[in-house]
Amino acid sequence: MAQLESVPNISEGRDLAAIAAIGRAFAEHGRVLDVHSDADHHRSVFTIVGDEDDLVDSLLAGIARSVELVDLRSHDGIHPRVGAADVVPVVPLRTGEMALAKEVALAVGRRVGSEIGLPVFLYGESGDRRRPAFFRRGGPAELQRRVDAGELRPAFGPSQLHPRAGAVLVGARPLLIAFNIELQTGDLDDAQAIAAAIRASSGGMSGVQALGLLLPGSGRIQVSVNVIDVEAAPLVAVVERVREVAAAREVDLGAGELVGLLPERSVADPSSLGLEVLPDDRILERRLLLD
């Protein structure tokens, strides 16, 4: 059976016991390769692989545990979200397996709706190529308003968001790179201007999404980047473009931060990404060979 990847984003980045418990639930049926938690984003990104049947069971177990342990009513992270298990992508690891990833995403969505009782919205290749931001704008309250107004309809599950756990966004998508770049000087306006200059929706680089964020816990300022088309926008080219825009604004950059794992074809000299080192266990294909 084919191996697929999932990178569920869970809206808990501070409670280490809860993060560990959710990780154990994912690990009941899948192989957890990596966990990246961030207190300011109040979010944990799990990287999981498994065959199609095991991956569905793994995701169901982890989502169910998230519903038990995460309460959006008291959530104050800076990252946009609409659910305790906010976004659950299914990712093909080999060329030609997107159709299988779509089948698995639909199986996950169907079971989340029927067995866990959460509204499921489809995105990516499973949902007319809509991005999570389409559903997240305005947060859970706005998503519920759009459902009540008939603007949106869950693909699976009830039409009412869960009071604690919200909804789940499920979809098949290609490999994605999540990468944060810290500003050493400058302010939030600078970060937001840099993000606007590089993201596709503002006329920047094709295949790039970006936000400028202030991390309240540490006071750090960062440009948070998602490379959603690793062929159209090589990570090293994205980072170089950030440098160019920052230099034009007389802003110095700090360290880079990789969220999750990096596909082998995107590996570059770590210093070109603002990283000191890039160990083998941070590279997806090499991590699969470990253990």
ZALOTI-669715 format. One record per atom (N, C-alpha, C): residue in one letter; x, y, z. Coordinates in steps of 0.001 Angstrom, whole numbers, plus 500000, padded with zeros to 6 digits. Example, Ala and Ser with C-alpha at 12.3 -4.5 7.8 and 13.67 -1.06 7.14 Angstrom:
A513190494310507800/A512300495500507800/A513200496700507800/S512850497750507080/S513670498940507140/S512900500030507870/
This chain:
M500845498797500000/M500000500000500000/M500880501253500000/A500374502332499402/A501148503560499287/A501236504272500628/Q502385504907500856/Q502563505748502027/Q502126507168501682/L501349507776502563/L500927509154502433/L501366509917503664/E501410511233503535/E501763512103504656/E500543512917505060/S500464513236506341/S499509514234506802/S500226515172507762/V499801516441507732/V500438517445508590/V499344518193509353/P498651517512510266/P497577518182510997/P498104519323511866/N497412520439511798/N497732521615512619/N496728521682513757/I497217521521514968/I496361521463516155/I496503522763516941/S495389523323517370/S495392524629518036/S495760524523519509/E496950523988519759/E497515523905521107/E499033523939520979/G499649524975521528/G501097525087521437/G501787525347522756/R501038525222523867/R501603525595525171/R501546524471526202/D500489523722526208/D500303522663527194/D501043521411526723/L502232521195527276/L503075520098526801/L502424518741527027/A501689518600528117/A501021517318528385/A499938517050527348/A499179518086526997/A498131517917525981/A498740517605524620/I499824518300524273/I500486518055522983/I500991516615522919/A501577516156524014/A502084514777524052/A500946513771523934/A499829514042524596/A498684513121524540/A498104513054523129/I498017514192522470/I497514514206521092/I498491513465520182/G499790513662520418/G500785512943519640/G500683511442519812/R500438510995521027/R500283509548521270/R499064509007520530/A498008509810520481/A496806509362519753/A497114509210518264/F497797510182517673/F498184510055516265/F499062508820516052/A499920508538517030/A500893507448516886/A500278506064517071/E499013505987517477/E498374504682517646/E498342503907516332/H498201504630515211/H498100503960513908/H499084504508512879/G499612505702513096/G500534506310512145/G501918506480512751/R502839506867511931/R504214507131512375/R504419508637512452/V504625509144513652/V504814510581513861/V506294510899513646/L506577511647512577/L507956511965512238/L508454513217512938/D507546514145513222/D507982515432513756/D506813516126514434/V507140516906515461/V506152517761516128/V506806519131516309/H506162520156515795/H506665521527515955/H505605522333516684/S505929522792517899/S504972523553518710/S505471524982518882/D504535525922518892/D504870527336519037/D503856527973519980/A504361528540521066/A503471529109522086/A502771530363521594/D503468531224520830/D502844532450520340/D501760532149519306/H502058531253518384/H501043530837517421/H499971529987518112/H500311529427519272/H499446528529520046/H498967527402519127/R499952526671518598/R499686525733517528/R500785524686517512/S500415523461517217/S501389522394517020/S501143521752515665/V502234521535514949/V502172520926513617/V502803519539513718/F501998518526513480/F502455517138513527/F502700516661512095/T503792515940511881/T504046515308510584/T503910513808510761/I502977513207510026/I502615511798510206/I502647511113508855/V503117509876508815/V503028509079507589/V502397507732507918/G501778507145506897/G501168505828507043/G500516505422505738/D500150504149505629/D499391503757504445/D497975504301504579/E497186504183503515/E495906504885503487/E494979504505504637/D494918503233504994/D494018502822506067/D494521503286507426/D495809503073507683/D496376503477508969/D496329504985509148/L496553505731508065/L496555507184508188/L495169507700508557/V494142507141507976/V492774507544508345/V492533507282509826/D492887506103510302/D492685505770511717/D493520506671512623/S494753506955512208/S495621507835512980/S495003509219513123/L494536509773512021/L493972511117512051/L492688511172512870/L491867510138512751/L490637510108513564/L490962510119515050/A491945509318515443/A492306509246516862/A492862510574517364/G493727511215516571/G494311512481517000/G493301513608517035/I492411513645516058/I491372514679516049/I490444514506517251/A490057513270517534/A489179513010518681/A489836513456519982/R491137513200520114/R491847513611521342/R491938515129521411/S492097515779520272/S492156517240520252/S490840517849520722/V489736517245520328/V488424517731520758/V488314517673522285/E488893516639522876/E488842516488524331/E489724517503525058/L490841517896524437/L491870518638525162/L492007520108524780/V491407520529523674/V491565521914523210/V490222522616523271/D490224523807523871/D488992524603523978/D489226525946523292/L488622526127522124/L488822527362521374/L488259528584522082/R487361528392523016/R486753529532523696/R487770530313524515/S488874529676524898/S489920530357525668/S491221530450524881/H491151530250523580/H492353530223522743/H492729531643522331/D494015531990522465/D494433533357522146/D495694533408521295/G495967532370520533/G497141532381519668/G496979533343518505/I498113533772517924/I498055534754516855/I497759534116515497/H497863532791515389/H497611532155514105/H496117532011513870/P495614532394512703/P494179532204512409/P493785530737512531/R492562530468513004/R492109529071513150/R490594529054513261/V490007527918512884/V488571527705513070/V488290526407513803/G489335525678514207/G489085524404514863/G490191524007515813/A489851523136516746/A490869522543517621/A491851521748516766/A491323520883515906/A492115520287514825/A491810521151513610/D492595522180513414/D492216523262512511/D492268522853511049/V493406522342510617/V493554521941509220/V494245520584509179/V493707519685508362/V494216518310508282/V494454517973506813/P495664518235506310/P495957517925504919/P496405516481504738/V496111515930503579/V496625514624503175/V497495514866501944/V498737514389502013/V499756514786501044/V500371513556500383/P500331513467499050/P501021512363498383/P502537512540498467/L503244511459498700/L504701511511498768/L505347511175497430/R504559510611496517/R505100510255495209/R504219510827494098/T504839511069492962/T504108511579491800/T503002510599491400/G501858511129491050/G500767510297490562/G499840509763491630/E500017510200492885/E499188509663493956/E498233510695494548/M498010511809493820/M497081512806494331/M495659512248494391/A495284511423493424/A493934510850493444/A493728510016494701/L494753509263495099/L494664508478496330/L494564509402497542/A495344510465497555/A495283511416498668/A493891512021498786/K493252512305497663/K491890512846497690/K490910511825498259/E491070510568497890/E490205509519498444/E490356509430499958/V491605509478500422/V491859509385501862/V491304510610502591/A491480511800502008/A490938513007502629/A489419512917502768/L488749512414501740/L487294512254501822/L486907511238502895/A487691510158503001/A487408509157504042/A487578509759505428/V488625510572505607/V488832511245506896/V487663512181507186/G487315513012506210/G486226513959506419/G484911513286506752/R484613512220506032/R483355511500506254/R483297510952507680/R484401510360508130/R484404509760509471/R484454510812510580/V485153511922510343/V485139513004511337/V483722513528511513/G483006513684510421/G481633514175510505/G480702513211511187/S480810511911510854/S479854510933511380/S480239510399512755/E481536510227513008/E481959509594514262/E482333510594515348/I482888511740514965/I483287512734515970/I482263513860516055/G481494514040514985/G480412515024515023/G480859516454514821/L481946516662514075/L482394518010513768/L482035518370512330/P481727519644512062/P481559520064510669/P482897519975509943/V482881519460508727/V484099519309507933/V483936520109506646/F484900520987506393/F484951521746505155/F486145521269504349/L485944521082503060/L486999520561502193/L487747521703501524/Y489066521548501430/Y489881522575500794/Y490916521904499892/G491735522710499236/G492787522178498387/G492224521412497203/E492898520318496839/E492466519509495704/E491111518847495969/S490714518778497221/S489432518168497590/S488288519172497608/G488601520454497575/G487580521481497735/G487747522655496808/D487705522400495504/D487783523463494495/D489032524333494659/R490082523749495210/R491373524420495399/R491286525652496290/R490278525715497118/R490222526791498100/R491317526588499134/R491827527693499658/R492853527642500684/R492205527746502071/P492870527304503120/P492303527435504475/P491883528861504824/A492618529861504289/A492285531250504607/A490864531610504186/F490351530952503162/F488980531205502712/F487981530919503830/F488244529893504624/F487344529500505706/F487691530202507021/R488965530552507203/R489406531086508495/R489079532555508706/R488875533299507638/R488711534749507807/R487540535040508743/G487844535812509780/G486816536150510762/G486678535152511889/G487366534011511787/G487352533027512855/G486086532187512898/P485926531389513952/P484779530478514045/P483422531173513984/A483303532333514619/A482009533021514634/A481593533433513221/E482535533939512441/E482222534345511074/E481929533131510203/L482654532033510435/L482376530810509673/L480960530327509957/Q480541530375511224/Q479178529961511556/Q478155530888510904/R478461532186510890/R477524533121510248/R477363532802508762/R478456532479508097/R478396532174506666/R477600530892506411/V477737529932507323/V476942528704507195/V475464529019507400/D475158529776508456/D473767530114508758/D473124530918507621/A473942531737506938/A473419532559505848/A473317531786504531/G473751530539504538/G473692529737503329/G474831529981502358/E475857530730502788/E476996531007501914/E477919529797501800/L477987529014502868/L478830527829502914/L478037526679503505/R478508525485503208/R477862524294503750/R478936523247504027/P478955522657505219/P479950521613505474/P479763520440504513/A480873519842504117/A480796518649503268/A480320517454504068/F480671517424505342/F480289516328506239/F480001516908507616/G479210516168508383/G478959516558509758/G477863517593509895/P477654518088511110/P476546519006511392/P476810520393510825/S475787521206510804/S475912522582510324/S476275523544511450/Q476295523055512675/Q476676523883513815/Q478094523557514242/L478948524579514347/L480303524352514844/L480250523871516289/H481180523013516646/H481279522515518011/H481667523676518925/P481007523853520085/P481293525021520927/P482741525097521407/R483365523958521638/R484766523946522086/R485733523765520924/A485382522893519989/A486351522431518992/A486130522990517598/G485080523778517373/G484884524424516089/G484629523452514954/A485371523619513870/A485232522805512666/A486603522256512286/V486640521437511239/V487889520878510730/V487961521138509227/L489112521592508776/L489370521764507350/L490203520582506879/V489683519824505946/V490351518613505464/V490534518721503958/G491686518327503467/G491886518366502026/G493172517697501597/A493206517286500357/A494437516789499753/A495169517973499132/R496477517976499275/R497298519039498688/R498698518510498416/P499466519208497568/P500867518823497369/P501711519159498593/L502970518736498558/L503912519097499610/L503983520607499761/L504131521054500981/L504179522478501320/L505361522703502257/I505961523872502176/I507025524240503111/I506549525414503947/A506607525261505259/A506294526348506186/A507608526847506780/F507854528148506654/F509138528706507039/F508925530106507593/N509506530381508758/N509398531695509383/N510756532398509330/I510727533705509101/I511948534496509054/I511803535645510049/E512711535703511002/E512647536717512051/E513271538023511570/L512681539135511987/L513264540445511732/L514130540838512918/Q515378541192512637/Q516292541615513705/Q516074543079514052/T515729543864513029/T515362545266513227/T514028545496512513/G513491546704512662/G512208546998512020/G511050546694512949/D509843546860512421/D508644546687513235/D507606545866512482/L506408545780513058/L505354544971512459/L504965545503511081/D504971546819510909/D504652547371509588/D505635546862508538/D506910546767508914/D507906546248507988/D507615544794507634/A507311543987508650/A507022542570508405/A505814542407507502/Q504795543208507730/Q503590543107506903/Q503858543579505482/A504706544597505330/A505049545073503991/A505877544035503231/I506804543378503929/I507608542329503289/I506707541176502871/A505807540788503763/A504881539689503444/A504035540034502220/A503542541270502161/A502714541680501024/A503512541668499725/A504800541998499821/A505629542062498618/A505935540691498039/I505945539658498879/I506346538335498373/I505173537413498101/R504004537648498676/R502921536678498518/R502210536855497182/A501749535745496649/A501117535748495325/A499869536616495289/S499063536585496348/S497783537304496339/S497956538815496259/S499172539302496565/S499446540740496479/S500309541079495266/G500442540115494356/G501246540351493173/G502701539976493320/G503022539204494340/G504396538786494571/G504753537507493849/M505326536560494564/M505833535337493968/M504740534277493862/S504624533672492706/S503659532590492516/S503955531445493477/G502893530913494097/G503063529779494999/G503471530139496398/V503374531425496772/V503815531867498104/V502663532544498841/Q502497532154500098/Q501609532848501026/Q502469533404502150/A502095534561502702/A502925535146503763/A502109536101504619/L502485536158505893/L501912537091506851/L503040537730507655/G502852538984508046/G503751539618508999/G503120539560510372/L503868539043511356/L503295538780512674/L504180539329513791/L503534539792514856/L504210540128516106/L503935539008517095/L504993538395517626/L504842537304518575/L504763537897519973/P503580537907520584/P503389538648521838/P504212538122523001/G504449536827523057/G505185536271524186/G506620536730524256/S507267536804523092/S508687537155523038/S508930538559522524/G507912539174521900/G508095540471521283/G508789540407519937/R509099539197519468/R509769539059518172/R508786539354517037/I509347539775515923/I508559540048514723/I509037539097513634/Q508107538498512909/Q508502537535511896/Q507636537656510653/V508208537195509558/V507452536964508336/V507207535464508271/S505939535074508311/S505553533670508302/S505167533300506874/V505880532316506306/V505757531990504884/V505281530554504707/N504329530356503814/N503984529030503296/N504315529000501820/V505170528076501422/V505442527858500006/V504542526713499575/I503496527040498816/I502501526029498448/I502786525420497079/D503773525946496374/D504225525356495113/D505744525377495129/V506337524264495559/V507785524222495772/V508558524242494457/E507889523973493335/E508556524051492033/E508565525501491545/A507436526179491658/A507336527557491181/A508122528518492063/A508254528199493345/A508906529106494289/A509888528324495163/P511104528068494653/P512116527407495495/P512347528199496777/L512463527501497891/L512576528182499181/L513742529156499207/V514876528772498649/V516035529667498680/V515737530962497932/A514932530885496843/A514569532091496100/A513600532959496903/V512706532323497646/V511774533070498500/V512536533828499579/V513470533152500237/V514251533796501298/V515087534941500728/E515648534732499535/E516430535796498909/E515556537007498599/R514325536757498153/R513404537869497883/R513044538608499166/V512870537876500255/V512629538524501551/V513806539420501905/R515024538931501675/R516218539732501961/R516234541023501139/E515884540904499868/E515898542079498993/E514899543134499463/V513688542704499779/V512665543649500218/V513045544245501567/A513570543418502463/A513994543913503776/A515112544941503632/A516087544655502762/A517202545583502563/A516717546921502022/A515740546882501126/A515195548125500574/A514523548965501657/R514053548303502713/R513418549007503830/R514419549238504970/E515683548905504734/E516751549039505729/E516440548233506990/V515952547024506761/V515604546104507846/V516574544931507806/D517118544569508957/D518011543415509064/D517202542177509448/L517534541058508829/L516869539802509135/L517625539025510190/G516875538229510949/G517462537330511931/G517420535899511443/A517153534983512345/A517206533548512034/A515992533100511237/G516193532029510490/G515086531336509845/G514625530179510716/E513376529784510565/E512806528688511354/E511979527795510443/L512384526547510330/L511638525572509545/L510555524961510416/V509324524960509928/V508198524347510632/V507923523002509964/G508084521917510695/G507909520600510099/G509164520180509356/L508976519471508244/L510087518892507501/L510204519530506124/L511408519421505551/L511710520030504264/L511889518947503206/P511197519041502049/P511427518064500984/P512869518112500493/E513407516966500152/E514813516873499736/E515131517827498588/R514226517962497625/R514526518799496470/R514612520279496826/S514203520644498032/S514280522039498455/S515461522311499369/V516290521303499601/V517432521457500511/V518477522357499863/A518966523309500632/A520021524209500171/A521043524365501287/D522047525165501036/D523009525517502084/D522222526138503242/P522289525559504441/P521484526090505547/P521686527585505784/S522921528066505591/S523173529481505847/S522391530380504887/S522069529864503684/S521294530656502728/S519853530828503176/L519426529988504123/L518068530066504664/L518034530724506039/G519190531163506516/G519250531734507858/G519272530688508942/L519651529459508587/L519739528362509545/L521208528037509801/E521517527651511032/E522884527247511333/E523188525878510747/V522271524948510943/V522437523588510419/V521069523087509963/L521077522042509159/L519843521379508744/L520088519875508859/P519836519301510040/P520111517872510245/P519271516990509329/D519745515751509123/D519021514815508269/D517595514584508738/D517374514648510061/D516030514352510551/D515039515499510315/R515499516597509693/R514578517672509299/R514266517620507808/I514842516648507111/I514614516480505677/I513704515278505494/L512561515486504870/L511485514487504839/L511958513114504390/E512575513041503217/E512953511745502673/E513986511036503548/R514888511790504152/R515905511185505017/R515286510773506350/R514319511561506819/R513654511206508070/R512889509904507920/L512324509683506729/L511591508432506489/L512490507208506609/L513782507400506352/L514715506272506394/L515274506013507793/L515064506977508700/L515564506799510060/L514650505887510863/D515126505472512034/D514371504583512933/D514165503223512281/
